[in-house]
Amino acid sequence: MEIKGKLLSGLAGIFLFDLLGIPFGGLIGFIVGSLVGHYLFDQPKEKNAEDSEFKAYQRRQGTFFYHVFRMCAKMAKSDGPINKQEVTHMEYLMRNQFRMNERGREQAIKVWKAAKDSLDPFEQFARDFYNDFGRERHHVLNMMDMLFAMAACDGGLHPREEALLLRAGGVFHISRMQYDRIKSRYYHTKSTVQQTRWTPLDPHYAILGAQPADTLEIIKKKYRALAVQWHPDKMAAKGATPEALRHAKEKFQQINEAYEKIIQVRTN
């Protein structure tokens, strides 16, 4: 609360009323002067401060929404072309959860489309968000929850989606225990002994549909099955569309990189 205007005007009132010779002039002058100071000087400053704080809050909220739609677009695109359920979920976020007006929804759709078609990797989007909100842990956990919700909105959990979720967990410094707790809200998880921390190999195991406890022979079998399934030449022979073929090439590259990383670590 501003008091400078009240104090200065109150002192001026004391001086003025004393000069006029009014009984109890000092006291009356201070009261009158304080009221004048409040309404003419302090109140406008307080209102401006409140307006400034509200605008800062709106900007901060807008920045969070921006990151949400960027990362959710990448999540939706990760397992193939974006489907109706994912679009419906995005509309739910805009209308019901974030209660955006028409202009806000238009901006969110632009951000979504730009992120969907961007060549920047998901990890870059995750790092951008963490740079802005890493100190606000509730925002970080809230973002992780929203990413799981986007992955789950079309049913199941694709290995590529889980790979991105695990990478986000790594960037956000979320423990494996926290990760599994959020995951359990959307998927039934087995009550086995949990890892207590995230490891860099987790995303690669997820891409292959493997587990850290699997033998190298099991991992190799899963790798070969996926490599055959997603080989670009095989997809082209089936008459795949250019979009599907591009996705197959990306997927095939990810499968090979995941297998190479796991073998490199586990054989050294």
Backbone bond lengths (Angstrom), bond angles and torsions (degrees), N, CA, C in turn:
res aa  C-N    CA-C-N  psi(-1)  N-CA   C-N-CA  omega(-1)  CA-C   N-CA-C  phi
1 M - - - 1.464 - - 1.534 108.98 -
2 E 1.341 116.04 134.19 1.457 121.20 178.28 1.539 109.91 -74.17
3 I 1.340 117.67 135.64 1.480 120.77 176.65 1.532 111.45 -127.48
4 K 1.324 116.51 -8.41 1.458 119.15 -175.57 1.519 111.22 -62.25
5 G 1.357 117.57 -45.55 1.464 121.27 -179.40 1.513 111.62 -63.79
6 K 1.345 115.52 -42.12 1.474 119.85 179.70 1.525 110.24 -60.88
7 L 1.331 115.86 -46.28 1.461 120.73 -175.16 1.518 111.63 -65.48
8 L 1.324 117.09 -48.94 1.462 120.10 -178.07 1.521 111.47 -65.18
9 S 1.342 116.47 -43.09 1.470 119.94 179.27 1.528 110.54 -66.65
10 G 1.339 117.38 -36.52 1.465 121.23 177.70 1.511 111.46 -63.12
11 L 1.340 117.27 -42.33 1.467 121.14 178.00 1.521 111.23 -65.87
12 A 1.342 114.54 -39.07 1.476 118.03 177.30 1.517 110.60 -64.67
13 G 1.348 117.35 -36.54 1.468 121.88 178.55 1.513 111.37 -64.79
14 I 1.321 117.21 -40.54 1.470 120.95 177.83 1.521 110.25 -59.06
15 F 1.327 116.33 -47.94 1.460 121.67 -177.86 1.532 110.97 -62.95
16 L 1.358 116.52 -45.30 1.458 120.94 -176.55 1.531 111.65 -66.96
17 F 1.332 117.29 -46.43 1.468 120.41 -177.59 1.524 111.71 -69.04
18 D 1.321 117.48 -31.35 1.473 120.24 175.13 1.525 110.39 -65.24
19 L 1.344 116.36 -40.85 1.464 120.37 178.83 1.523 111.61 -62.90
20 L 1.324 117.07 -33.79 1.461 121.63 -179.45 1.524 112.15 -77.89
21 G 1.330 116.53 -12.45 1.447 120.54 177.53 1.510 113.86 73.83
22 I 1.311 117.90 25.91 1.467 122.16 -179.82 1.528 108.52 -77.30
23 P 1.369 118.15 136.66 1.480 120.11 177.35 1.529 110.53 -57.66
24 F 1.300 114.60 140.30 1.481 120.44 -176.01 1.534 111.04 51.87
25 G 1.330 113.90 31.79 1.465 119.79 -176.24 1.517 113.87 -57.17
26 G 1.353 116.22 -37.65 1.458 118.36 -179.06 1.512 112.55 -62.06
27 L 1.346 115.24 -47.04 1.466 120.03 -178.61 1.520 111.27 -66.47
28 I 1.355 114.50 -48.04 1.469 119.07 -179.24 1.529 110.21 -62.94
29 G 1.314 115.31 -42.05 1.464 119.75 179.91 1.512 112.35 -61.12
30 F 1.330 115.56 -40.93 1.469 118.76 179.91 1.533 111.14 -64.72
31 I 1.357 116.17 -42.76 1.469 120.34 -179.34 1.526 110.74 -63.90
32 V 1.336 115.69 -49.85 1.470 120.04 -179.43 1.526 110.38 -61.94
33 G 1.335 115.36 -45.83 1.466 119.00 -179.53 1.518 112.14 -62.18
34 S 1.326 116.78 -38.66 1.464 120.50 179.81 1.521 111.07 -64.08
35 L 1.352 115.91 -41.35 1.467 119.78 178.96 1.528 110.89 -64.07
36 V 1.328 115.31 -44.46 1.468 119.44 178.56 1.529 110.40 -61.46
37 G 1.323 116.10 -44.13 1.465 119.87 179.93 1.517 112.38 -62.80
38 H 1.332 115.06 -38.43 1.459 118.74 -179.42 1.526 111.39 -63.54
39 Y 1.342 116.12 -49.52 1.465 119.69 -174.27 1.526 113.19 -76.98
40 L 1.338 116.74 -29.51 1.467 118.49 -178.19 1.524 114.02 -90.25
41 F 1.337 116.42 -30.95 1.461 118.87 -172.76 1.531 114.02 -117.86
42 D 1.345 116.55 -52.99 1.463 119.62 -172.10 1.526 112.81 -73.40
43 Q 1.339 116.35 -46.04 1.466 119.15 -174.83 1.534 112.19 -59.62
44 P 1.348 119.95 -45.32 1.465 119.02 177.18 1.523 113.09 -59.69
45 K 1.355 116.07 -37.38 1.466 119.29 178.88 1.520 110.91 -65.57
46 E 1.348 115.69 -42.36 1.463 119.58 179.43 1.525 110.69 -62.72
47 K 1.350 115.40 -42.04 1.463 118.87 179.38 1.517 110.78 -63.99
48 N 1.340 116.89 -42.59 1.466 120.15 178.63 1.521 111.28 -62.10
49 A 1.344 115.88 -38.85 1.469 120.03 178.85 1.528 110.72 -64.91
50 E 1.348 115.80 -42.33 1.466 119.80 178.54 1.527 110.94 -64.19
51 D 1.354 115.97 -42.08 1.468 120.11 178.57 1.517 110.58 -62.59
52 S 1.322 116.07 -40.13 1.461 120.60 -179.93 1.525 111.12 -64.99
53 E 1.329 116.21 -42.80 1.472 120.49 178.46 1.527 111.14 -63.95
54 F 1.330 116.71 -40.27 1.460 120.30 -179.86 1.529 110.73 -66.05
55 K 1.336 116.05 -41.58 1.464 119.44 178.52 1.530 111.18 -64.90
56 A 1.326 116.26 -38.22 1.474 120.06 177.27 1.523 110.33 -64.14
57 Y 1.335 116.43 -40.32 1.469 120.81 177.13 1.529 110.48 -62.44
58 Q 1.338 116.62 -43.32 1.461 120.42 179.44 1.534 111.22 -62.13
59 R 1.332 115.94 -42.06 1.470 119.68 178.53 1.520 110.72 -63.17
60 R 1.328 115.42 -42.31 1.471 119.92 179.64 1.527 110.80 -63.94
61 Q 1.317 115.73 -42.96 1.454 120.86 178.41 1.527 110.38 -63.50
62 G 1.327 116.42 -41.77 1.465 120.51 178.34 1.519 111.86 -62.54
63 T 1.327 116.90 -38.19 1.466 120.88 177.91 1.525 110.61 -64.27
64 F 1.324 117.03 -40.56 1.465 120.46 178.52 1.535 110.25 -64.17
65 F 1.330 117.13 -45.67 1.464 120.62 178.39 1.531 110.65 -58.91
66 Y 1.321 115.82 -40.67 1.472 121.36 179.20 1.524 110.77 -56.98
67 H 1.326 116.40 -47.51 1.466 119.91 179.55 1.537 111.42 -66.90
68 V 1.335 117.02 -37.61 1.461 120.51 179.79 1.521 110.69 -58.60
69 F 1.325 117.48 -49.60 1.464 120.11 -175.32 1.525 112.24 -73.06
70 R 1.320 117.58 -29.53 1.471 119.67 175.05 1.536 110.61 -64.59
71 M 1.341 115.08 -51.02 1.456 118.82 -174.78 1.529 111.66 -71.88
72 C 1.320 116.83 -36.53 1.465 119.61 178.89 1.518 111.19 -66.97
73 A 1.336 117.34 -33.77 1.469 120.25 176.82 1.522 110.47 -63.41
74 K 1.319 116.76 -43.43 1.470 120.63 177.68 1.527 110.92 -64.12
75 M 1.326 116.07 -39.15 1.462 120.09 179.04 1.529 110.40 -64.05
76 A 1.335 116.39 -45.10 1.461 120.48 -179.02 1.528 111.43 -63.55
77 K 1.324 117.08 -34.79 1.469 121.57 -176.98 1.529 112.30 -80.31
78 S 1.327 117.47 -16.75 1.468 120.45 -169.44 1.522 114.25 -64.03
79 D 1.340 117.66 -31.68 1.472 119.32 -176.45 1.525 112.37 -103.15
80 G 1.328 116.86 19.31 1.454 120.14 178.58 1.520 111.01 126.89
81 P 1.332 117.39 -170.67 1.465 120.53 179.54 1.528 111.46 -56.80
82 I 1.320 116.59 143.50 1.465 121.47 -179.46 1.522 109.72 -65.62
83 N 1.331 116.83 132.25 1.459 120.99 -175.78 1.532 111.78 -104.62
84 K 1.312 114.91 178.07 1.471 121.44 -175.33 1.523 111.62 -62.59
85 Q 1.354 117.27 -40.74 1.466 120.18 -178.46 1.529 111.12 -61.93
86 E 1.340 116.66 -37.80 1.466 120.49 -179.01 1.535 111.00 -70.38
87 V 1.331 116.49 -38.48 1.467 119.95 176.21 1.533 110.23 -65.00
88 T 1.335 116.33 -42.17 1.460 120.94 178.67 1.529 110.64 -61.24
89 H 1.334 116.44 -40.29 1.461 119.97 179.23 1.525 110.72 -65.75
90 M 1.320 117.14 -39.43 1.457 120.18 178.03 1.530 110.12 -62.23
91 E 1.334 116.61 -42.21 1.462 120.36 178.72 1.538 110.89 -64.64
92 Y 1.327 116.12 -35.54 1.468 119.90 176.92 1.529 110.30 -63.08
93 L 1.323 116.80 -43.03 1.462 119.85 178.50 1.521 110.89 -59.22
94 M 1.331 116.30 -45.29 1.459 120.57 -176.62 1.530 111.84 -66.49
95 R 1.326 116.37 -46.70 1.457 120.35 -171.15 1.530 113.50 -85.93
96 N 1.310 116.73 -42.87 1.465 120.00 -172.32 1.519 114.15 -98.33
97 Q 1.333 116.87 -46.19 1.463 118.78 -175.39 1.529 111.65 -81.24
98 F 1.334 116.96 -44.78 1.461 120.27 -178.26 1.536 112.97 -96.72
99 R 1.329 116.94 -13.19 1.465 123.19 178.40 1.533 112.00 49.43
100 M 1.312 115.29 53.10 1.464 120.84 -179.04 1.520 110.98 -78.92
101 N 1.329 115.99 146.77 1.457 119.69 172.15 1.531 109.65 -80.08
102 E 1.313 116.40 -179.08 1.466 120.00 -175.00 1.528 111.79 -60.23
103 R 1.314 116.25 -43.06 1.474 119.69 179.55 1.519 111.30 -64.61
104 G 1.329 116.14 -40.13 1.462 120.00 178.37 1.520 111.65 -63.65
105 R 1.328 116.71 -39.73 1.463 120.37 179.41 1.538 110.92 -66.07
106 E 1.325 115.78 -39.14 1.467 119.37 178.03 1.528 110.85 -61.13
107 Q 1.323 116.21 -43.08 1.466 120.58 178.84 1.527 111.03 -65.45
108 A 1.331 116.56 -41.32 1.470 120.30 -179.73 1.525 110.90 -63.36
109 I 1.318 116.91 -39.34 1.470 120.85 179.13 1.527 110.46 -65.39
110 K 1.331 116.62 -39.51 1.468 120.16 177.21 1.527 110.90 -62.19
111 V 1.342 115.78 -44.08 1.471 120.12 178.43 1.528 110.22 -62.24
112 W 1.334 116.69 -44.41 1.471 122.46 179.52 1.535 110.66 -58.05
113 K 1.329 117.26 -50.54 1.466 121.16 -177.35 1.523 111.81 -64.49
114 A 1.334 116.05 -41.63 1.467 119.36 179.27 1.524 111.27 -63.40
115 A 1.331 116.55 -42.74 1.470 120.64 179.89 1.525 110.96 -67.58
116 K 1.324 116.26 -39.42 1.475 121.11 -179.28 1.521 111.05 -59.44
117 D 1.316 116.55 -38.33 1.468 121.32 -176.56 1.523 112.89 -95.28
118 S 1.326 116.98 -2.80 1.464 120.60 -177.77 1.532 111.28 -70.14
119 L 1.318 115.23 144.83 1.462 120.89 176.73 1.533 111.49 -87.67
120 D 1.332 116.73 -6.61 1.469 119.66 177.66 1.525 109.60 -66.32
121 P 1.330 117.73 139.93 1.470 120.04 -178.64 1.525 112.51 -72.15
122 F 1.305 115.86 157.63 1.464 122.55 178.56 1.520 111.23 -56.46
123 E 1.342 116.20 -39.04 1.462 119.77 -178.73 1.523 111.82 -59.50
124 Q 1.343 117.23 -34.03 1.464 120.02 178.75 1.521 110.53 -66.27
125 F 1.346 116.38 -41.08 1.461 120.15 176.62 1.527 110.66 -62.23
126 A 1.341 115.71 -41.01 1.463 120.30 179.88 1.530 111.02 -64.45
127 R 1.330 116.36 -40.92 1.468 119.72 179.49 1.538 110.82 -67.36
128 D 1.341 116.15 -38.99 1.467 119.37 178.17 1.528 110.56 -59.96
129 F 1.340 115.82 -43.98 1.463 119.69 178.72 1.525 110.87 -63.44
130 Y 1.337 116.34 -45.38 1.467 119.66 -176.03 1.531 110.82 -66.43
131 N 1.317 117.45 -32.48 1.467 119.86 176.80 1.525 111.04 -63.70
132 D 1.337 116.30 -33.95 1.464 120.64 -179.04 1.530 113.37 -83.79
133 F 1.345 116.63 -33.54 1.470 119.29 -170.38 1.536 114.03 -127.90
134 G 1.313 117.52 10.66 1.462 120.41 -176.17 1.509 114.76 -58.89
135 R 1.333 117.10 -28.77 1.472 121.09 -179.44 1.525 112.36 -82.27
136 E 1.334 116.73 -11.05 1.469 121.05 -179.50 1.527 108.35 -106.52
137 R 1.329 114.73 89.82 1.470 120.23 -169.34 1.527 112.53 -61.42
138 H 1.323 117.71 -33.07 1.456 119.38 -179.61 1.524 110.82 -65.53
139 H 1.342 117.19 -34.02 1.462 120.20 177.19 1.532 110.81 -69.99
140 V 1.319 115.91 -37.83 1.468 120.14 179.79 1.534 110.59 -63.32
141 L 1.329 116.68 -48.11 1.463 120.29 179.98 1.526 111.12 -67.69
142 N 1.325 116.23 -34.42 1.459 120.35 177.07 1.523 110.72 -64.22
143 M 1.327 116.84 -41.05 1.471 120.27 177.46 1.520 111.04 -63.48
144 M 1.331 116.95 -41.85 1.461 120.13 178.75 1.525 110.40 -61.00
145 D 1.311 116.36 -41.14 1.459 121.30 178.47 1.531 110.93 -62.43
146 M 1.329 117.09 -41.68 1.461 121.15 -179.72 1.526 111.65 -66.91
147 L 1.318 116.88 -35.90 1.462 120.00 177.71 1.527 110.76 -66.22
148 F 1.327 116.78 -39.98 1.468 119.70 175.46 1.524 110.62 -63.85
149 A 1.329 116.94 -40.65 1.463 120.55 179.77 1.526 110.70 -62.15
150 M 1.323 117.16 -40.32 1.458 120.14 177.96 1.524 111.43 -66.11
151 A 1.318 116.42 -41.05 1.469 119.90 179.10 1.528 111.11 -64.75
152 A 1.327 116.52 -34.93 1.465 120.68 -174.05 1.525 114.04 -86.88
153 C 1.337 117.51 -12.74 1.470 119.39 -170.78 1.522 113.51 -64.99
154 D 1.338 118.01 -23.04 1.462 119.39 178.41 1.530 111.82 -104.76
155 G 1.320 116.60 14.57 1.461 120.86 176.36 1.528 112.06 85.19
156 G 1.325 116.22 140.56 1.464 120.95 177.52 1.516 112.48 71.96
157 L 1.312 114.95 -178.97 1.461 122.19 177.59 1.521 107.69 -138.72
158 H 1.309 115.80 104.56 1.462 121.13 -179.88 1.534 109.07 -69.49
159 P 1.334 117.96 143.25 1.473 119.74 179.25 1.530 113.48 -54.25
160 R 1.337 115.72 -35.60 1.467 117.99 179.32 1.531 110.69 -68.34
161 E 1.319 117.89 -36.28 1.456 120.93 176.83 1.522 110.23 -64.63
162 E 1.308 116.24 -44.25 1.468 118.42 -179.43 1.515 110.99 -66.40
163 A 1.333 116.59 -32.66 1.460 118.99 177.24 1.529 110.72 -61.47
164 L 1.328 116.10 -41.47 1.465 119.14 178.23 1.523 111.25 -68.33
165 L 1.318 116.75 -39.38 1.465 120.43 178.66 1.525 110.92 -61.94
166 L 1.298 115.99 -41.75 1.463 119.65 179.19 1.528 111.14 -67.26
167 R 1.324 116.08 -37.06 1.460 118.86 177.61 1.528 110.82 -66.84
168 A 1.327 116.05 -40.18 1.466 119.56 175.85 1.519 109.99 -60.76
169 G 1.339 117.19 -42.52 1.460 121.11 177.93 1.518 112.16 -57.95
170 G 1.333 115.28 -38.35 1.462 119.49 178.30 1.515 112.18 -67.60
171 V 1.329 116.76 -46.33 1.462 120.94 179.47 1.526 111.06 -63.53
172 F 1.341 116.43 -38.37 1.467 121.66 -176.87 1.528 113.02 -82.10
173 H 1.346 117.33 -2.89 1.466 122.03 -177.72 1.528 111.37 58.18
174 I 1.318 115.49 45.01 1.459 121.66 177.31 1.526 108.38 -95.60
175 S 1.313 117.20 129.26 1.461 120.59 -179.51 1.521 110.02 -67.56
176 R 1.315 115.37 159.08 1.468 118.60 179.15 1.528 110.93 -63.98
177 M 1.312 117.24 -30.78 1.455 120.48 178.29 1.534 110.52 -65.56
178 Q 1.346 116.87 -43.95 1.459 120.53 176.69 1.527 110.62 -64.52
179 Y 1.310 115.74 -41.76 1.466 121.03 179.61 1.528 110.54 -58.28
180 D 1.319 116.60 -48.30 1.466 120.56 -178.79 1.523 111.60 -67.56
181 R 1.329 117.04 -31.48 1.466 120.02 178.53 1.530 110.03 -65.90
182 I 1.340 116.92 -43.07 1.463 120.27 177.65 1.532 110.15 -67.69
183 K 1.310 116.24 -40.85 1.467 120.54 -179.68 1.521 111.60 -60.56
184 S 1.326 116.93 -36.44 1.464 120.96 -177.62 1.534 112.47 -65.82
185 R 1.323 117.98 -17.70 1.461 120.42 176.57 1.531 111.72 -71.07
186 Y 1.315 116.17 -23.07 1.466 120.36 -175.11 1.529 113.55 -116.61
187 Y 1.321 116.72 -21.07 1.465 120.28 -177.29 1.528 109.29 -136.39
188 H 1.326 115.52 147.69 1.459 120.09 174.33 1.524 107.69 -77.18
189 T 1.308 115.97 124.67 1.464 120.60 -179.77 1.516 110.61 -114.41
190 K 1.307 115.29 148.25 1.467 120.80 -179.87 1.523 109.74 -71.91
191 S 1.315 115.91 142.65 1.468 120.88 -179.52 1.516 109.63 -86.82
192 T 1.342 114.22 68.32 1.461 120.56 177.67 1.521 108.38 -107.59
193 V 1.336 115.44 175.10 1.459 119.51 178.33 1.524 108.26 -65.52
194 Q 1.302 116.82 126.13 1.453 121.80 -175.13 1.533 110.62 -91.20
195 Q 1.366 114.38 149.89 1.445 118.37 168.11 1.522 107.76 -69.87
196 T 1.306 117.77 146.35 1.459 120.10 -179.75 1.518 111.95 -98.52
197 R 1.343 118.20 -3.11 1.459 119.14 178.17 1.517 109.99 -151.43
198 W 1.314 114.44 154.48 1.450 122.24 178.39 1.525 109.16 -75.22
199 T 1.346 117.20 144.90 1.458 120.88 175.28 1.523 108.74 -126.19
200 P 1.321 118.65 151.77 1.467 121.49 -177.88 1.524 114.01 -61.33
201 L 1.338 118.38 -20.28 1.467 120.48 -179.45 1.529 112.87 -82.52
202 D 1.321 118.15 -14.31 1.472 120.72 -177.12 1.526 113.31 -53.40
203 P 1.354 119.52 -47.00 1.467 118.77 179.77 1.523 112.87 -61.55
204 H 1.329 116.89 -34.13 1.467 120.71 -177.93 1.533 111.05 -72.04
205 Y 1.326 116.44 -38.57 1.469 119.24 174.12 1.528 110.28 -62.29
206 A 1.329 115.73 -39.77 1.470 119.64 -178.43 1.521 111.40 -64.34
207 I 1.326 117.67 -39.43 1.464 121.12 179.90 1.525 110.74 -61.79
208 L 1.327 116.58 -37.97 1.476 120.75 -179.15 1.525 112.20 -86.20
209 G 1.334 117.33 -4.69 1.458 119.70 -176.93 1.521 111.46 68.34
210 A 1.328 115.82 28.90 1.461 121.50 -177.10 1.526 110.58 -110.63
211 Q 1.325 115.49 173.31 1.457 122.91 178.45 1.531 109.65 -123.63
212 P 1.338 117.20 152.04 1.471 119.34 178.67 1.527 112.91 -57.02
213 A 1.344 117.31 -27.17 1.469 120.27 -178.95 1.529 112.93 -80.33
214 D 1.331 118.46 -10.79 1.469 121.47 -179.11 1.520 110.39 -66.10
215 T 1.335 116.08 147.29 1.461 120.64 175.33 1.520 109.71 -74.13
216 L 1.323 115.90 163.61 1.459 119.91 178.48 1.523 111.19 -62.57
217 E 1.330 116.85 -31.78 1.465 120.35 179.19 1.534 110.74 -66.20
218 I 1.320 116.95 -42.56 1.467 120.80 177.96 1.530 110.18 -65.06
219 I 1.329 116.52 -42.89 1.458 120.68 179.43 1.525 110.46 -62.37
220 K 1.325 116.57 -40.21 1.463 120.71 179.48 1.524 111.00 -63.88
221 K 1.326 117.40 -40.79 1.469 120.82 179.20 1.526 110.58 -63.97
222 K 1.325 116.42 -42.68 1.463 119.58 179.66 1.526 110.70 -66.42
223 Y 1.318 116.05 -37.84 1.458 120.21 178.25 1.529 110.86 -63.27
224 R 1.323 117.35 -46.92 1.471 120.87 -178.40 1.529 111.64 -63.23
225 A 1.326 116.24 -39.91 1.468 119.89 -179.99 1.531 110.65 -63.78
226 L 1.332 116.65 -42.46 1.460 120.06 179.93 1.529 111.53 -70.81
227 A 1.336 116.42 -37.84 1.463 120.32 179.70 1.522 111.04 -62.52
228 V 1.330 116.49 -40.88 1.475 120.37 177.37 1.532 109.78 -66.13
229 Q 1.310 116.51 -43.45 1.468 121.17 -177.36 1.532 112.22 -62.58
230 W 1.330 116.97 -39.25 1.455 120.27 -173.34 1.533 114.24 -105.52
231 H 1.318 118.22 9.93 1.471 119.88 -178.99 1.528 108.96 -61.08
232 P 1.344 118.27 127.89 1.468 121.36 -177.42 1.532 113.79 -57.34
233 D 1.332 117.11 -37.81 1.469 119.46 -179.81 1.522 111.02 -63.35
234 K 1.324 116.13 -39.62 1.459 119.89 179.45 1.527 110.45 -67.95
235 M 1.334 116.52 -40.06 1.448 120.25 178.52 1.525 111.22 -65.43
236 A 1.345 116.88 -39.55 1.463 120.80 178.73 1.524 110.85 -64.98
237 A 1.338 115.79 -38.34 1.461 119.82 179.13 1.524 111.83 -64.60
238 K 1.329 116.48 -26.50 1.464 120.46 178.51 1.529 112.13 -83.54
239 G 1.341 116.38 -0.31 1.455 119.83 179.71 1.515 113.79 80.19
240 A 1.332 117.18 33.87 1.464 121.00 -178.58 1.527 111.15 -64.43
241 T 1.318 116.71 147.30 1.462 121.86 177.42 1.531 109.38 -69.01
242 P 1.340 117.84 159.77 1.472 119.88 177.91 1.538 113.07 -54.34
243 E 1.350 116.28 -39.39 1.467 120.04 178.90 1.522 111.01 -65.57
244 A 1.338 116.34 -44.30 1.465 120.63 179.26 1.521 110.71 -65.80
245 L 1.317 116.41 -36.75 1.467 120.60 179.82 1.522 110.88 -68.21
246 R 1.330 116.98 -39.39 1.463 120.60 176.92 1.531 110.44 -62.83
247 H 1.345 115.45 -42.48 1.464 120.00 178.48 1.524 110.74 -63.75
248 A 1.349 116.78 -38.92 1.466 121.02 179.86 1.527 111.03 -64.34
249 K 1.329 116.66 -40.02 1.470 120.15 178.65 1.529 111.06 -63.51
250 E 1.346 116.14 -43.64 1.461 120.24 177.94 1.528 110.87 -62.34
251 K 1.330 114.89 -44.45 1.460 120.45 -178.54 1.529 110.66 -64.12
252 F 1.329 116.46 -43.39 1.470 121.46 -179.94 1.529 110.66 -61.63
253 Q 1.323 115.86 -40.94 1.466 120.14 177.82 1.528 111.30 -65.10
254 Q 1.325 116.99 -42.32 1.458 121.24 178.88 1.527 111.38 -63.07
255 I 1.328 117.54 -39.99 1.465 122.42 179.38 1.519 109.86 -62.73
256 N 1.336 116.78 -46.18 1.464 120.44 179.64 1.523 111.74 -64.11
257 E 1.343 116.47 -43.05 1.473 119.94 -179.78 1.524 110.86 -64.53
258 A 1.327 116.73 -40.78 1.465 120.29 -179.96 1.527 110.70 -62.73
259 Y 1.304 116.16 -45.70 1.471 120.47 -179.22 1.534 110.92 -63.50
260 E 1.333 115.89 -43.83 1.475 120.16 -179.36 1.532 111.21 -62.67
261 K 1.341 116.88 -40.73 1.458 119.98 -179.29 1.535 111.00 -65.06
262 I 1.328 116.00 -43.98 1.471 120.03 -179.19 1.514 110.84 -63.80
263 I 1.332 116.04 -46.55 1.479 120.43 -179.61 1.527 110.40 -62.49
264 Q 1.327 115.71 -41.48 1.465 120.00 -178.65 1.522 111.79 -60.33
265 V 1.338 116.68 -44.07 1.466 120.83 -178.50 1.525 111.69 -73.10
266 R 1.321 116.32 -42.97 1.469 119.42 -172.53 1.526 113.79 -80.30
267 T 1.305 118.21 -14.43 1.476 120.36 179.12 1.521 112.54 -103.24
268 N 1.332 116.71 0.13 1.472 120.11 178.47 1.521 111.45 -103.12
